[in-house]
Amino acid sequence: MKIYAQETSGGLSGIFLTRAMSRALAVSGCNASMGKIVATPTAGSCGILPGCLVSLYEDKSFAKKDIVMSILLPLLLA
């Protein structure tokens, strides 16, 4: 993917945001090719939440518990 190649330079949005977009597009690409995904919140936007959360976990050192709870809490409140 072209955006993946821009990760190290940061492109127009900076390294963190470019990496998050690359991850989100990778999940969406897997979905489009009939790969197995977890549709969170829907299959159409399947890459957005994982792209953001994985980036926060790996790049910003958020606690694993906080990442997991950010997925589960809306389900528990519904």
Secondary structure, DSSP 8 states (H G I E B T S, - for coil): -HHHHTTTT-TTT-HHHHHHHHHHHHHHHHHHTT-----SS-STTTTHHHHHHHHHHHHS---HHHHHHHHHHHHHH-
